[in-house]
Amino acid sequence: MIQRLTLALLLCTAPWAARAAPDTYRLDPVHTRVLFAVEHAGFSHALGTVSGSEGVLVFDPQDWRTATLSVSVPIQRLDLGDDKWNTATLARNLLDAERFPQARFVSTRVEPIDDTHANVTGQLTLHGVTAEVTLAVTLNALKRHPLPPFRRTAGFSATATLSRSAFGVSGWPSMIGDAVELRIEAEAVRDRNAADPADTPPVDATGTPVPRDDSQIPSPPPVEETTP
């Protein structure tokens, strides 16, 4: 009798277990944006954005601890609202975007707070330096998108603060603050065929593949340093 009851319970719960498996989502680069704020000479906080991020999220809302996230951020698409300011920020003495065109975040652990909040810790590689960063993440929605092709979509907001000097971006300390406040708005679409962006080599602004080993990239010629 006990064996029959056990078998019945297993049969009943098996479909639920299958449905509970984490889904794979692909970041929507159009609706995913990194916003940042950094002090400018003590007068204000400069605001900028980076659009076009790509990545893969494996996520089960019933078990945040199993979630994994891998994201590539195209630094060359940074926009501070002024062409000269963009050029100065991307120059060799700051972000050096010619040699380091992408930033990359790979999660290492997820600590859930409640059903819609978690701290996501991972390794951020920026300017050729890798360091641990923790994102405070909020799940805004997880449902079928109201527009075609009506795919299941997850929407998140996240915040973090990092030290730019910790990543070797230490130019103009008298003009630019060290603390960089991040805000990330992201949408991810369920895609069982989604590939990790690491599987595809990064490309430059012309679409030419960029070697992942920074030692293979020749140093750019000296450029005139422009005051941010």
C-alpha positions as CSV (number, residue, x, y, z in Angstrom):
1,M,0.0,0.0,0.0
2,I,2.8,2.4,0.9
3,Q,4.6,1.6,-2.3
4,R,1.5,2.3,-4.3
5,L,1.0,5.7,-2.6
6,T,4.6,6.6,-3.2
7,L,4.4,5.7,-6.9
8,A,1.2,7.7,-7.2
9,L,2.8,10.8,-5.7
10,L,5.8,10.5,-8.0
11,L,3.5,10.3,-11.0
12,C,1.6,13.3,-9.9
13,T,4.6,15.4,-9.2
14,A,6.7,14.4,-12.3
15,P,4.9,16.9,-14.7
16,W,5.3,19.7,-12.2
17,A,9.0,19.0,-11.8
18,A,9.4,19.1,-15.6
19,R,7.7,22.5,-15.7
20,A,9.8,23.8,-12.9
21,A,13.1,23.5,-14.8
22,P,14.8,26.8,-15.4
23,D,14.1,28.6,-18.7
24,T,16.8,30.1,-20.9
25,Y,16.3,33.8,-21.9
26,R,18.2,36.0,-24.3
27,L,18.6,39.6,-23.5
28,D,16.8,42.0,-25.8
29,P,19.5,44.5,-26.8
30,V,16.9,47.1,-27.8
31,H,15.3,47.1,-24.4
32,T,18.4,46.6,-22.3
33,R,20.4,49.6,-21.3
34,V,23.1,50.4,-18.8
35,L,22.9,53.8,-17.2
36,F,25.8,55.3,-15.2
37,A,26.5,58.4,-13.1
38,V,29.9,59.8,-12.1
39,E,30.8,63.0,-10.3
40,H,32.1,65.8,-12.6
41,A,34.5,68.1,-10.9
42,G,32.2,68.4,-7.9
43,F,29.7,70.4,-9.9
44,S,27.3,67.7,-11.0
45,H,27.0,64.0,-11.9
46,A,27.6,63.2,-15.5
47,L,25.0,60.8,-16.9
48,G,25.6,58.3,-19.7
49,T,24.2,55.2,-21.2
50,V,25.4,52.1,-23.0
51,S,22.9,50.3,-25.3
52,G,23.1,47.1,-27.2
53,S,24.1,44.6,-24.5
54,E,23.7,40.9,-25.3
55,G,23.6,37.9,-23.0
56,V,21.9,34.8,-21.7
57,L,19.9,34.3,-18.5
58,V,18.9,30.9,-17.1
59,F,16.1,31.6,-14.6
60,D,13.5,29.8,-12.6
61,P,11.4,32.4,-10.6
62,Q,10.7,29.6,-8.0
63,D,14.4,29.1,-7.3
64,W,16.6,32.2,-7.8
65,R,19.7,30.3,-6.5
66,T,19.9,28.3,-9.7
67,A,19.9,31.4,-12.0
68,T,22.9,32.2,-14.1
69,L,23.7,35.3,-16.1
70,S,26.3,36.0,-18.8
71,V,26.3,39.5,-20.4
72,S,28.5,41.4,-22.9
73,V,28.3,45.2,-22.9
74,P,29.6,47.1,-25.9
75,I,31.6,49.9,-24.3
76,Q,32.1,51.6,-27.7
77,R,28.4,52.4,-27.7
78,L,28.8,54.6,-24.6
79,D,26.9,57.9,-25.0
80,L,27.2,60.9,-22.7
81,G,25.2,63.2,-25.1
82,D,28.2,64.9,-26.6
83,D,30.5,63.6,-29.3
84,K,33.7,65.3,-27.8
85,W,32.8,64.0,-24.4
86,N,32.3,60.5,-25.7
87,T,35.6,60.6,-27.5
88,A,37.4,61.8,-24.3
89,T,35.8,59.1,-22.2
90,L,36.6,56.3,-24.7
91,A,40.2,57.5,-25.2
92,R,43.3,55.6,-24.1
93,N,43.8,57.5,-20.8
94,L,40.3,56.5,-19.6
95,L,38.2,53.5,-20.9
96,D,40.6,52.7,-23.8
97,A,37.7,51.3,-25.8
98,E,39.9,50.6,-28.9
99,R,41.7,47.9,-26.9
100,F,38.9,47.0,-24.6
101,P,35.7,47.3,-26.7
102,Q,33.5,45.2,-24.4
103,A,32.8,44.7,-20.7
104,R,31.6,41.3,-19.5
105,F,29.6,40.2,-16.4
106,V,29.3,36.5,-15.5
107,S,27.3,35.6,-12.3
108,T,28.9,33.4,-9.7
109,R,26.1,33.3,-7.1
110,V,22.6,34.5,-6.5
111,E,21.2,35.3,-3.0
112,P,17.4,35.7,-3.1
113,I,15.8,38.2,-0.7
114,D,12.2,37.6,-1.6
115,D,10.1,36.6,-4.6
116,T,11.1,39.6,-6.6
117,H,14.5,40.7,-5.2
118,A,17.9,39.2,-5.1
119,N,21.6,40.1,-4.9
120,V,23.5,38.8,-7.9
121,T,27.2,38.6,-7.5
122,G,29.6,38.0,-10.4
123,Q,32.9,38.7,-12.1
124,L,32.9,42.0,-14.1
125,T,35.7,42.4,-16.6
126,L,36.2,46.0,-17.6
127,H,39.3,47.7,-19.1
128,G,41.1,44.3,-19.0
129,V,40.6,43.9,-15.2
130,T,38.3,41.4,-13.6
131,A,36.8,42.1,-10.1
132,E,33.7,41.0,-8.1
133,V,30.6,43.2,-8.3
134,T,27.2,42.6,-6.7
135,L,24.0,43.8,-8.4
136,A,20.8,44.5,-6.4
137,V,18.2,43.0,-8.8
138,T,14.4,43.5,-8.9
139,L,12.2,41.3,-11.0
140,N,9.6,43.7,-12.5
141,A,7.6,41.2,-14.5
142,L,7.6,37.7,-15.9
143,K,4.8,37.1,-18.4
144,R,4.0,36.7,-22.1
145,H,4.8,39.9,-24.0
146,P,1.6,41.7,-25.3
147,L,3.1,42.3,-28.7
148,P,4.0,39.7,-31.4
149,P,5.6,37.2,-31.3
150,F,4.1,37.1,-27.8
151,R,7.1,35.4,-26.2
152,R,7.5,34.9,-22.5
153,T,9.6,37.9,-21.3
154,A,11.3,38.7,-18.0
155,G,11.9,42.3,-17.1
156,F,14.5,43.4,-14.5
157,S,16.0,46.5,-12.9
158,A,19.4,46.4,-11.1
159,T,21.7,48.8,-9.4
160,A,25.3,48.7,-8.2
161,T,28.2,51.0,-7.4
162,L,31.8,50.3,-8.4
163,S,35.2,52.0,-8.2
164,R,36.6,52.9,-11.6
165,S,40.1,52.9,-10.3
166,A,39.7,49.3,-9.2
167,F,39.4,48.5,-12.9
168,G,42.4,50.6,-13.8
169,V,40.4,53.6,-15.1
170,S,42.2,56.2,-13.0
171,G,42.7,59.1,-15.4
172,W,41.7,62.7,-14.4
173,P,41.1,62.0,-10.7
174,S,40.7,65.8,-10.0
175,M,37.9,66.0,-12.6
176,I,36.1,62.7,-12.4
177,G,34.9,61.0,-9.3
178,D,36.0,57.4,-8.5
179,A,32.5,56.0,-7.6
180,V,30.4,55.0,-10.6
181,E,26.7,54.4,-9.9
182,L,25.1,51.9,-12.2
183,R,21.4,51.4,-13.1
184,I,20.5,48.6,-15.5
185,E,17.1,48.1,-17.1
186,A,16.8,44.8,-19.0
187,E,14.3,42.7,-20.8
188,A,15.0,39.1,-21.6
189,V,13.0,36.9,-24.0
190,R,12.6,33.2,-23.6
191,D,14.7,31.4,-26.2
192,R,15.7,27.7,-25.8
193,N,18.3,28.1,-28.5
194,A,20.0,31.1,-26.9
195,A,23.8,31.0,-27.0
196,D,26.2,32.5,-24.6
197,P,27.7,35.7,-26.0
198,A,31.1,34.2,-25.2
199,D,30.5,31.7,-28.0
200,T,30.6,34.5,-30.5
201,P,33.7,36.6,-30.9
202,P,33.3,40.3,-30.2
203,V,33.4,42.7,-33.2
204,D,34.5,46.3,-33.5
205,A,32.5,49.2,-34.9
206,T,33.1,48.0,-38.5
207,G,32.0,44.4,-37.8
208,T,35.5,43.0,-37.8
209,P,36.1,40.2,-35.2
210,V,38.2,41.3,-32.3
211,P,40.7,38.8,-30.7
212,R,39.7,38.0,-27.1
213,D,43.3,37.9,-26.0
214,D,44.2,41.5,-25.4
215,S,47.9,40.7,-26.0
216,Q,47.0,40.1,-29.6
217,I,45.7,43.6,-30.1
218,P,48.4,46.2,-31.0
219,S,48.5,49.2,-28.8
220,P,46.9,52.3,-30.5
221,P,49.1,55.3,-31.3
222,P,49.2,58.0,-28.6
223,V,46.2,60.3,-28.7
224,E,45.8,63.8,-27.4
225,E,44.2,63.8,-24.0
226,T,41.1,65.9,-23.9
227,T,39.8,67.2,-20.6
228,P,36.5,65.5,-19.8
